[in-house]
Amino acid sequence: MTTPALLPLTGRRIPALNLGPSSFPHHRATLRLSEKFILLLILSAFITLCFGAFFFLPDSSKHKRFDLGLEDVLIPHIESNKGAKNSGSVLIHGQGHDEHRHREEEEQLRNKIRADHERALEEAKEKLKKSRDEIRAEIQTEKSKLAEELKKKDNPPPPLAPVPNLPEIKNGDPGDPDIREKRDKIKEMMKHAWDNYKQYGWGHNELKPIARKGHSTNIFGNSQMGATIVDALDSLYIMGLLDEFREGQEWVQNNLDFSVNAEVSVFEVNIRFIGGLLAAFYLSGQEVFKNKAVLLAEKLLPAFNTPTGIPWAMVNLKTGVGRNWGWASAGSSILAEFGTLHLEFVHLSYLTGNPVYYNK
């Protein structure tokens, strides 16, 4: 009986271990290439950043402004005449040109200061050459001019010439029958309009003839101020309708009130109310019309409280707050409106002796 061998009797040749470069895995070579690429990329970015910073440096001509001395800072910059020709001097482009221009500007400024100084000295010498009496005369002349200017500001303009007494209006008949017929027809139409207004719209600002009721437009606000009554007073008096005139006078005396919270047109109220009241006063001589006109004018004065003195187009009779029409160009006052206030306001100053209306 044979004993089996502990070791195998046959064997296999094991190849020798090759430690050359080809034995390492391929990923090691790929990793080295990536590292080289990243390193090269970082280096390129650093170089680009370093050299690119030079493009952001300030211009030398601009940097020169901060290197100016005290004299350059105190002397202001003067624009040179671009159209002037060079006086034969050689100009160097760049920094030399700036220095040359700066010297020219400095010289021009010094010449100007010297000329002003010499002129002041000449004036002082002329003053010193004058005698004491001449100097006193000049001082007195200046004082007189100043006093005249202050006097013009303080004193109001002279009053207007008195309005001549109007002749009494009589109910005369014209000689021409054709004119008499037309005259009577107009008077009849006026009487018809007055009677219908008295019946259907008495006290209202206007009358709607077809609807037969009174109403008020936005130019007189929402209050009943009897605009038709006041506006018709002078016509009634001229036409000889004295009974109707007395009816209007009684209403004005007892019912016309301007202490209402109503926003009215300054122009319309002036020509219809103040103008109508003043005309009635001049025709009849009744003080009630003048007093009412002055009272209304006081209510309109706040409209002139503007930066330019040009009155607002609208004013609240109670609060004095004004504004312009929304449809007006750029919200401005209208020349055709405030330009016509002159006639009535001048007569108010004449009747009351108060120059405030004239000055407005």
Buried (B, 14 or more C-beta within 10 A) or exposed (E): EEEEEEEEEEEEEEEEEEEEEEEEEEEEEEEEEEEEEEEEEEEEEEEEEEEEEEEEEEEEEEEBEEEEEEEEEEBEEBEEEEEEEEEEEEEEEEEEEBEBBBEBBBEEBEEEEEEEEEEEEEEEEEEEEEEEEEEEEEEEEEEEEEEEEEEEEEEEEEEEEEEEEEEEEEEEEEEEEEEEEEBEEEBEEBBEBBEEBBEBBBBBBBBEEEEEEBEBEEBBBEBBBBBBBBBBBBBBBEBBBBEBBBBBBEBBEEEBEBEBEBBBBBBBBBBBBBBBBBBBBBBBEBEBBBEBBBBBBBBBBBBBEEEEEBBBBBBBBBEBEBEBBEEEEEEEBBEEBBEEBEEBBBBBBBBBEBBBBBEB
